Amino acid sequence: MPRGRGEREMSDSWSLAYIGLGANLGDPADQLDEARRRLAQIDGIEITRVSSYYTTPPVGVLDQPWFVNAVVEIRTRLAPLALLDVLQEIENAMGRIRKERWGPRLVDLDLLLYNTMIIQSPRLVIPHPEMHRRGFVLLPLAEIAPQTRHPVLHKTAATLLAELEPQAKVAYKL
């Protein structure tokens, strides 16, 4: 039977995923709060852990405000691409406009890890291809799930964080 608009295929089993949240426009902490509220309202998603919020310097485009970043752990019955669709729908509903890579944004929701899956597709790469280089991802991830393993590098979040260059670890807890 075809699915109607807004319906998503659900699995009978739950998967564990980690979502990176970031914002540097408007009131970034409020933006992350709103993104979490919207995520929690989606059928087939349960937020199980939330990191602290961290202020972090921008990467790539340096002439912009600092970011507020966090990571949430979720249990989900959505498949990876369906989860990506949900994240992009939330970004769009909150007013995200994609102008430039690494530029300022109202909200950014990145699917970092999904179980121990490795996915390389035109729409989705898991694990997130830059997560092991980004203190603004590893610091909150290691806070809530230090023993979570990167499925390609076979290292824990805590180990990856410890191996980062000092300049990549600049962050201040809110």
Disulfide bonds with the S-S distance in Angstrom:
none
